Amino acid sequence: MMSMKNALKAQFFHITNTYTASHEIASDLWNEIETAYTGKKRYYHNLQHIHYMWQLASKHQQYIPDYKVLLWAIFYHDLVYNVSYGNNELKSANIAVARMAQLGISKTEQQLCHDLIMATKHHNATSTTAAYMVDFDLAILGTSPEVYATYNQNIRKEYAIYPMCMYKKRRIKVLEHFLAMERIFKTDTFYTLLESKAHENLFEELKGLR
């Protein structure tokens, strides 16, 4: 059975091969992605997260108008991830666009990719593709309590540089942000499947922090 990393690599090569025949370029781009997502401090925002989103995208691809661009955005959306920065998504989006330009991908697709990545920062969507991008990124919130607990623990590990008192304040704001949303999930499919469970998980975590 193909490993998670090799499955992702194969998918990434499949995408890049539609734009370039150069195996060297594809390898260089993949190595950049693999290096970023396997950093020592990547407990949640790692290749497993990318694989999870890719699996969801594959399952729902028939409903996604700009599927190939969405996959590119998935691979790059957390390329830059530093808990001390507030502009990780912007930096990641800029790199994604630069790599697309390197391959001669159209300006229209570059802008769409940029918009998809930035949608994961603000958790809003102005298109069907962006709605799925946001929902794939947030789907972990609506998983089982056990899976959510592991996610929660890994997020805390990524923010280990902050003392618990400071982390609690920041995390409470994040949880309250989600709970105050009219709806967390933007597509009807994910809203129906995950909205209720996400609220339960978020509320339980919030209760434990207060």
Buried (B, 14 or more C-beta within 10 A) or exposed (E): EEEBBEBBBEBBBEBBEEBBEEEEBBEEBBEBBBEBBEEEBBBBBBBBBBBBBBBBBEEBEEEBEBBBBBBBBBBBBBBBBEBEEEEBBBBBBBBBBEBBEEBEBEEEBBEBBBBBBBBBBEBEBEBBBBBBBBBBBBBBBBBEEEEBBBBBEBBBEBBEEBEEEEBBEEBBEEBEEBEEBEEBBBBEBBBEBBBEBBBBBBEBBBEEEE
